[in-house]
Amino acid sequence: MTNDSPLVRRVEEFLFREARLLDDREFEAWMALFADDGIYWIPATLGQTDPLGEVSIAYEDRQLLDVRVRRLRHPDNFADQPQARTSRVIGNVMLDDGDDEGAVVVRSRFTLTEFQNDAQRWFAGSYVHQLVPDGDSFSIRQKRVNLLNCDAPMGGIVIPF
């Protein structure tokens, strides 16, 4: 598939929109991008293949995503005081062959800068999205966040990647 195909452009726009929603703290709209059976996964080791049989940094279905978003919105959420500000850059978007269930598998790279309490942190890594067609757009069946430093101490993670 060439990088100038209409599907690649639609996928890029979807990924850029997801990043903007997170940076703008529109967490409910971000959560709505997930399919009913959607999963948000952050492995704890490089190359991890089993999210249930091994420890993960996060492995959340829609119900747990809802808990995460409600916690972020709660006025007593001291981990997010003052509110963290973030900026994401998404690049190197490449489509893999889809899966047997019609999902588009997308690999991309990201950098995330987070600023909170006069401190700035940087994260980098790759995303693997499994996107299912949903009208003119997509829904996320799975978002895997492969952090470059997944096996290093990193402090609390409040804002989703």
Backbone torsions as a table, in degrees:
resi	resn	phi	psi	omega
1	MET	NA	131.2	-179.3
2	THR	-82.9	155.1	-178.5
3	ASN	-68.0	-14.1	-179.9
4	ASP	-98.8	11.2	179.8
5	SER	-70.6	149.7	178.4
6	PRO	-59.5	-34.1	179.2
7	LEU	-65.0	-43.2	179.4
8	VAL	-60.6	-43.4	-179.9
9	ARG	-63.9	-41.9	177.6
10	ARG	-62.0	-41.0	179.2
11	VAL	-65.8	-44.7	178.3
12	GLU	-58.7	-45.9	179.7
13	GLU	-60.7	-38.5	177.6
14	PHE	-63.3	-47.2	-179.2
15	LEU	-64.0	-40.4	178.9
16	PHE	-66.1	-38.6	178.0
17	ARG	-65.2	-42.6	178.0
18	GLU	-59.0	-44.9	179.6
19	ALA	-62.1	-42.2	179.6
20	ARG	-63.5	-42.1	178.4
21	LEU	-58.9	-43.0	179.5
22	LEU	-67.6	-44.3	179.4
23	ASP	-65.2	-31.3	178.6
24	ASP	-86.7	4.4	178.8
25	ARG	60.6	32.7	175.6
26	GLU	-93.4	67.0	-171.0
27	PHE	-66.7	-35.5	178.7
28	GLU	-65.4	-41.7	177.8
29	ALA	-66.8	-36.1	176.6
30	TRP	-63.7	-47.0	-179.5
31	MET	-60.9	-34.4	-179.8
32	ALA	-66.7	-15.0	176.4
33	LEU	-72.0	-18.0	-177.0
34	PHE	-82.3	141.2	172.9
35	ALA	-65.6	163.5	179.5
36	ASP	-55.8	-33.6	179.0
37	ASP	-100.8	19.7	-176.1
38	GLY	-66.0	149.4	-178.8
39	ILE	-130.1	137.9	174.1
40	TYR	-113.9	119.1	-171.4
41	TRP	-131.4	129.6	171.6
42	ILE	-121.9	102.5	178.2
43	PRO	-63.9	152.9	-180.0
44	ALA	-95.7	-8.5	178.3
45	THR	-137.3	154.1	177.3
46	LEU	-64.2	136.1	176.9
47	GLY	71.9	12.7	-179.3
48	GLN	-58.3	134.3	-178.0
49	THR	-113.6	-16.0	-175.3
50	ASP	-122.0	103.4	-177.6
51	PRO	-74.2	-18.8	-176.4
52	LEU	-99.2	-31.3	-178.6
53	GLY	-90.5	-7.9	178.3
54	GLU	-128.7	157.7	178.1
55	VAL	-68.0	135.4	174.3
56	SER	-120.3	154.0	173.6
57	ILE	-65.9	-41.6	175.4
58	ALA	-152.1	141.9	172.0
59	TYR	-148.4	98.2	-168.0
60	GLU	-126.9	132.2	171.8
61	ASP	-90.6	-174.1	-177.7
62	ARG	-58.8	-37.5	-179.5
63	GLN	-63.9	-44.8	179.3
64	LEU	-71.5	-32.4	174.1
65	LEU	-62.1	-39.4	177.6
66	ASP	-62.2	-42.1	177.3
67	VAL	-61.6	-44.0	179.6
68	ARG	-58.8	-46.6	-177.4
69	VAL	-67.0	-43.0	178.4
70	ARG	-63.5	-36.8	177.6
71	ARG	-65.5	-41.7	178.2
72	LEU	-62.3	-32.0	-178.3
73	ARG	-85.9	-12.9	-175.6
74	HIS	-69.4	134.7	-177.8
75	PRO	-65.1	-20.6	179.1
76	ASP	-95.5	17.6	178.2
77	ASN	-79.8	84.8	-174.1
78	PHE	-69.9	-19.6	177.8
79	ALA	-67.0	-20.2	-178.9
80	ASP	-113.6	34.5	178.3
81	GLN	-121.8	121.7	-10.2
82	PRO	-66.5	163.0	-176.2
83	GLN	-59.1	133.7	176.9
84	ALA	-69.2	141.4	173.8
85	ARG	-110.0	139.4	-176.7
86	THR	-132.0	157.4	173.4
87	SER	-143.5	125.1	-179.3
88	ARG	-112.8	144.9	170.9
89	VAL	-124.4	126.3	-179.2
90	ILE	-111.1	137.4	178.7
91	GLY	-155.4	-177.8	177.9
92	ASN	51.5	44.2	-178.7
93	VAL	-74.9	121.7	-179.3
94	MET	-135.1	137.8	177.3
95	LEU	-93.3	131.7	171.1
96	ASP	-92.2	174.5	171.5
97	ASP	-61.5	141.9	177.4
98	GLY	-68.5	171.2	177.9
99	ASP	-93.4	179.6	-176.0
100	ASP	-69.2	-14.9	-177.3
101	GLU	-100.3	12.4	175.7
102	GLY	88.2	7.5	179.0
103	ALA	-78.1	148.2	172.0
104	VAL	-94.1	125.0	179.7
105	VAL	-99.1	123.2	-173.8
106	VAL	-123.4	130.1	174.9
107	ARG	-112.1	137.4	178.5
108	SER	-150.0	169.7	177.1
109	ARG	-113.6	153.2	178.2
110	PHE	-144.4	154.6	163.5
111	THR	-127.0	142.8	179.9
112	LEU	-132.0	127.2	173.7
113	THR	-109.5	131.6	179.5
114	GLU	-122.7	132.8	177.8
115	PHE	-123.0	126.0	178.7
116	GLN	-159.9	140.4	177.7
117	ASN	53.1	45.1	178.5
118	ASP	59.8	21.1	177.7
119	ALA	-126.8	144.0	179.9
120	GLN	-119.2	133.9	177.2
121	ARG	-123.3	151.2	177.8
122	TRP	-122.1	139.9	173.7
123	PHE	-128.7	149.9	177.1
124	ALA	-146.9	158.5	177.7
125	GLY	165.0	-154.4	-179.1
126	SER	-130.5	153.6	173.7
127	TYR	-110.6	146.9	165.2
128	VAL	-127.3	110.5	177.8
129	HIS	-101.7	136.1	165.7
130	GLN	-106.6	111.0	-175.7
131	LEU	-109.9	133.9	176.0
132	VAL	-109.1	138.2	178.2
133	PRO	-56.8	138.4	-178.7
134	ASP	-146.4	91.1	-174.9
135	GLY	64.6	-127.5	178.7
136	ASP	-86.1	0.1	-176.2
137	SER	-129.8	-144.6	-177.2
138	PHE	-140.7	164.0	166.4
139	SER	-122.4	150.5	-178.7
140	ILE	-88.8	116.4	172.8
141	ARG	-81.7	-39.9	174.8
142	GLN	-151.3	137.7	170.7
143	LYS	-120.8	114.4	177.6
144	ARG	-104.8	126.8	180.0
145	VAL	-109.3	108.6	178.6
146	ASN	-96.0	93.8	179.6
147	LEU	-71.6	137.4	177.9
148	LEU	-60.1	-35.5	-177.8
149	ASN	-109.2	36.2	-174.1
150	CYS	-58.5	-26.6	-176.3
151	ASP	-103.9	17.7	179.7
152	ALA	-114.1	154.6	174.5
153	PRO	-62.0	135.6	-178.0
154	MET	-138.9	3.9	-179.0
155	GLY	76.4	-173.7	-177.7
156	GLY	-70.1	142.5	175.5
157	ILE	-112.7	114.8	-176.4
158	VAL	-103.1	-48.5	-175.5
159	ILE	-89.8	134.9	178.8
160	PRO	-62.0	152.2	176.0
161	PHE	-82.5	NA	NA
